[in-house]
């Protein structure tokens, strides 16, 4: 697991941040980024694409926010706990919103079901890391 290896190889103190929660959150964010991007693409291929417009937008927003969160969490030099909390909170909110939107289409579109589940896991990972800060 390169994420864990990179986190563990950091040469300085990270201010007592929970390594396991950090690794889990980075992994969840990257998984969510991929899932949301793929779901948006799949939505664009559906016959009823007009009905999925909000879902597509939610997917793309969530994907961007999760990618940014993973990047912020991967940098430790000059760590700012307040900024990290804010980024994690934004990610948690984006995942909740996207998960709710995809959940509305989950019975009809399997890609929305998978995406909703992935968003929920990422939302929970962000909440756990916030709690550990």
C-alpha positions in Angstrom: 0.0 0.0 0.0 1.9 3.1 -1.2 -0.3 5.5 0.7 0.5 3.9 4.1 4.2 3.6 3.1 4.3 7.3 2.2 2.6 8.4 5.4 4.9 6.2 7.5 8.0 7.4 5.7 7.4 11.1 6.5 10.5 12.2 8.3 9.0 14.7 10.7 6.4 14.7 13.4 2.9 15.2 12.0 1.5 16.7 15.2 0.0 13.5 16.6 -2.4 12.9 13.8 -3.9 9.3 13.8 -2.0 7.5 11.0 -4.6 4.9 10.5 -7.4 7.4 10.2 -5.3 9.5 7.9 -4.5 6.6 5.6 -8.1 5.4 5.6 -9.3 8.9 4.7 -6.8 9.4 1.9 -7.8 6.0 0.5 -11.5 6.7 0.8 -11.1 10.1 -0.9 -9.2 8.6 -3.8 -11.8 5.8 -4.2 -14.6 8.3 -4.0 -12.9 10.5 -6.7 -12.8 7.6 -9.0 -16.3 6.4 -8.3 -17.9 9.8 -8.7 -16.0 10.4 -12.0 -17.1 7.0 -13.3 -20.7 7.6 -12.1 -20.9 10.9 -13.9 -19.6 9.3 -17.1 -22.1 6.5 -16.8 -24.9 8.9 -16.1 -24.0 10.7 -19.4 -24.5 7.4 -21.2 -28.0 6.8 -19.8 -31.0 7.4 -22.1 -32.6 9.7 -19.5 -29.5 11.9 -19.1 -31.6 15.0 -18.6 -33.1 13.5 -15.4 -29.6 12.9 -14.1 -28.2 16.4 -14.6 -28.2 17.2 -10.8 -26.6 13.8 -10.2 -23.8 14.5 -12.7 -23.1 17.9 -11.2 -23.0 16.4 -7.7 -20.7 13.6 -8.9 -18.2 16.1 -10.5 -18.3 18.4 -7.5 -17.7 15.6 -5.1 -14.9 14.1 -7.2 -13.1 17.4 -7.3 -13.4 18.0 -3.6 -12.3 14.5 -2.7 -9.3 14.8 -5.0 -8.3 18.1 -3.3 -8.9 16.6 0.1 -6.6 13.7 -0.7 -3.9 16.1 -1.9 -4.2 18.3 1.2 -4.0 15.3 3.5 -0.9 14.1 1.7 1.0 17.2 2.6 2.4 17.6 6.1 4.9 20.3 6.0 3.6 23.4 7.7 0.5 21.5 8.8 -2.5 23.7 9.7 -5.1 21.8 11.7 -7.8 24.5 11.1 -7.4 24.3 7.3 -7.4 20.5 7.4 -10.6 20.4 9.5 -12.3 22.8 7.0 -11.2 20.8 4.0 -12.4 17.5 5.7 -15.7 19.1 6.6 -16.2 20.3 3.0 -15.4 16.8 1.7 -17.8 15.3 4.3 -20.6 17.6 3.1 -19.9 17.0 -0.6 -19.9 13.2 0.0 -23.2 13.4 1.9 -24.8 15.5 -0.8 -23.6 13.3 -3.6 -24.5 10.1 -1.7 -28.0 11.4 -1.2 -28.4 12.4 -4.8 -27.0 9.1 -6.1 -29.1 7.2 -3.6 -32.2 8.6 -5.3 -31.2 6.9 -8.5 -29.7 3.7 -7.0 -32.7 1.4 -7.7 -32.6 2.3 -11.4 -28.9 2.7 -12.0 -26.3 0.4 -10.4 -23.5 2.9 -10.9 -25.4 5.3 -8.7 -25.8 2.7 -6.0 -22.1 2.0 -6.0 -21.3 5.7 -6.0 -23.7 6.4 -3.1 -22.1 3.6 -1.1 -18.6 4.9 -1.8 -19.6 8.5 -0.9 -21.0 7.2 2.4 -17.7 5.4 3.2 -15.7 8.6 2.4 -18.1 10.8 4.5 -17.5 8.4 7.4 -13.7 8.4 6.9 -13.6 12.2 6.9 -15.7 12.3 10.1 -13.4 9.9 11.8 -10.4 11.9 10.9 -12.0 15.1 12.0 -12.8 13.5 15.4 -9.2 12.4 15.8 -7.7 15.9 15.2 
